[in-house]
Amino acid sequence: MSKTKTIDGYPFEEYSKETYPEAEVIKRSKQFYEWMDKRRTVRDFSDKPIPKEVIDNIILTASTAPSGAHKQPWTFCVVANPELKKQIRVAAEKEEYESYNNRMSPEWLEDLKPLQTDWHKPFLEIAPYLIIVFKKAYDLDGEGNKKNNYYVNESVGLAGGFLLAAIHHAGLVALTHTPSPMNFLAKLLNRPSNERPVLLIPVGYPVEETYVPQLKRKSLDEVAVYYH
C-alpha cells in the first residue's frame, strides 16, 4: 500500500515508476517505436464483432491521458447500433460530398490523391464500433452553472493519441475520420451544448486482404531539433 500525505490541505500519494538499466531503456524505446510504426490508418474493415470489454478498456486507457487541471474534458460516445451507424454515415457522406466537390482547394485534392480517398464512407456502417470523441468546452455543475476547463484542445488531442495506441495494442485497426463540419454528430447523439465532436473513429479488425498506401514517414532529422 502506497504512502500518503497532505500538502496544503490536499491528499497526495507516493508515486513509483519502474526504471531500467540504460541498455534496456534503449531496447525498450526502440521496440516500442518499431511496434507503433506498424500502426496504419485502415479503411477496409471487417464486421467481425469485438467484445464490449475491449472497447471499455481502450476508452479507460485514453482516459489516463493528462489534462489541464485534471479536468478530463472529454466524452467518448460508442456507437454499435446499426441504424444509428447508418444515420451517421448518411450525414457524414453528405458533408464529405460537399467538401470534395465544393470546399476543398485544388491543392488539397491533389495532396489526397496518393491516399485515394473520396466522399464514400462505407466503413462507418461496417466497423462494429464507432467511437466519437467529444471535447467539453466547459463543464456544468448540478445546477447548470458553467465551470471552466483548461487547455481543452491539447488535453483531448492527447487522449486521442492514447486511444489510437490502445486500439493498436489490442490488435485492432482504426481510422481518424474528421468530416467537417461535424455538428451533426452532436445532434444525432443528443449531446449537451457544452460538448463538441472532435474525432469519429471506426474501430474493428481489418478485412483479410487489406491494402494501405505506400507512405514514408518523415525522418528524425525532419521532425526533431536538438539543443545540446
Summary of the structure (lengths in Angstrom):
residues: 228
radius of gyration: 20.4
end to end distance: 40.6
largest distance: 60.6
contacts: 565
relative contact order: 0.19
helix: 39%
strand: 20%
